[in-house]
Amino acid sequence: MVNIFAKFYYLGLGMMTLIAVLILLKIYTINLLERKKDIAIMRSVGWSKKDITKQITTELFVQTILGYLLGLFVSFVIVGLFGNINIRVSGLGLSESKISIPISISMTAVFQYFVLIIAVSMIVSFLLTQKISEIKPSDNLRSV
């Protein structure tokens, strides 16, 4: 089992990254579309594209960190509740036996996923905010 995990580690990490990017794109897009009017008003009163990008990227960064910490807390609670996985194994003509595998969370993996989520979050939020802030304020207000 350990060899299987090692062989597919980067494939799994790539799939998780893709899923994280898609989820963040969806969430951030909805968030920014709901704030189109706010962005248009900011532009109308003199905020530059850079100021808007900085403000919204910072807000999304804080939301991402809080969401990550909440998910980490829930993960530790679930691991604490279950503790281990029991598997029944039966061989050729042998009696059935039970194997108990402890569940644990690797702090290295926690840190790696934190860096990954922060990097993906910053890139996605920066690109989406840049795109929305480029629209003229009158077009933003008209489409709301």
C-alpha positions in Angstrom: 0.0 0.0 0.0 2.8 2.4 0.9 4.4 1.8 -2.6 1.1 2.7 -4.3 0.9 5.9 -2.3 4.5 6.9 -3.2 3.9 6.1 -6.9 0.8 8.2 -7.2 1.7 11.0 -4.9 2.4 13.6 -7.6 -0.6 12.5 -9.6 -2.8 13.0 -6.6 -1.1 16.3 -5.8 -1.7 17.5 -9.4 -5.4 16.5 -9.2 -5.8 18.2 -5.9 -4.2 21.3 -7.4 -6.5 21.3 -10.4 -9.6 20.8 -8.2 -8.4 23.6 -5.9 -7.9 26.0 -8.9 -11.4 25.1 -10.2 -13.1 25.6 -6.9 -11.2 28.9 -6.2 -12.0 30.2 -9.7 -15.7 29.5 -9.1 -15.9 31.0 -5.7 -13.8 34.0 -6.5 -15.7 34.6 -9.7 -19.0 34.6 -7.9 -17.5 36.9 -5.2 -16.2 39.4 -7.7 -19.4 39.3 -9.9 -21.4 40.2 -6.8 -19.0 43.0 -6.1 -19.0 44.5 -9.6 -21.0 47.5 -8.4 -18.5 48.1 -5.5 -15.6 47.9 -7.9 -17.3 50.4 -10.3 -17.9 52.8 -7.4 -14.3 52.5 -6.3 -13.2 53.3 -9.8 -15.6 56.2 -10.1 -14.3 57.8 -6.9 -10.7 57.6 -8.0 -9.3 54.2 -6.9 -6.7 52.9 -9.3 -6.7 49.4 -10.8 -3.7 48.7 -8.6 -5.6 49.8 -5.4 -8.6 47.8 -6.2 -6.5 44.7 -7.0 -4.6 45.1 -3.8 -7.7 45.5 -1.7 -9.7 42.6 -3.1 -6.7 40.3 -3.3 -6.0 41.0 0.4 -9.6 40.3 1.3 -9.6 37.0 -0.6 -6.2 36.1 1.0 -7.6 36.5 4.5 -10.7 34.4 3.5 -8.5 31.7 2.1 -6.4 31.5 5.3 -9.5 31.4 7.5 -11.1 28.7 5.3 -7.8 26.7 5.4 -7.6 26.9 9.2 -11.3 25.9 9.5 -10.7 22.9 7.2 -7.6 21.9 9.2 -9.5 22.1 12.4 -12.3 19.9 11.1 -9.7 17.4 9.7 -8.1 17.1 13.1 -11.5 16.6 14.8 -12.4 13.9 12.3 -9.0 12.2 12.7 -9.4 12.4 16.5 -12.9 10.8 16.3 -12.0 7.9 14.1 -8.4 7.3 15.2 -7.8 4.3 13.1 -9.2 2.2 10.2 -10.0 -1.5 10.8 -9.6 -3.8 7.7 -10.6 -7.4 7.6 -8.2 -9.6 5.7 -8.7 -13.2 4.7 -6.2 -15.3 2.8 -6.4 -18.6 1.0 -7.9 -21.0 3.4 -6.7 -18.9 6.4 -8.9 -17.5 9.0 -10.1 -13.9 8.8 -7.9 -11.4 10.7 -8.3 -7.8 11.4 -5.7 -5.1 10.7 -5.9 -1.8 12.4 -4.2 1.2 10.6 -3.8 4.4 12.6 -4.9 7.6 10.9 -2.5 10.6 11.2 -2.0 13.9 9.5 1.5 14.7 8.4 2.5 18.2 9.4 4.8 18.3 6.3 1.8 17.7 4.1 -0.2 20.3 6.0 2.5 22.9 5.3 2.8 21.9 1.7 -0.9 22.1 1.1 -1.0 25.5 2.9 1.7 26.9 0.5 -0.1 25.3 -2.5 -3.5 26.8 -1.6 -2.1 30.2 -0.8 -0.2 30.3 -4.1 -3.2 29.2 -6.1 -5.4 31.6 -4.2 -3.2 34.6 -4.8 -2.7 33.8 -8.5 -6.4 33.2 -9.2 -7.6 36.2 -7.2 -5.0 38.5 -8.7 -5.9 37.5 -12.3 -9.7 37.7 -11.8 -9.4 41.1 -10.0 -7.2 42.5 -12.7 -9.8 41.4 -15.3 -12.8 42.9 -13.5 -11.0 46.2 -12.6 -10.1 46.8 -16.2 -13.8 47.2 -17.1 -15.0 50.8 -17.3 -17.0 51.9 -14.3 -20.0 52.8 -16.5 -20.0 49.3 -18.0 -19.8 47.7 -14.5 -22.7 49.8 -13.2 -24.8 49.3 -16.3 -24.4 45.5 -16.1 -25.5 45.4 -12.4 
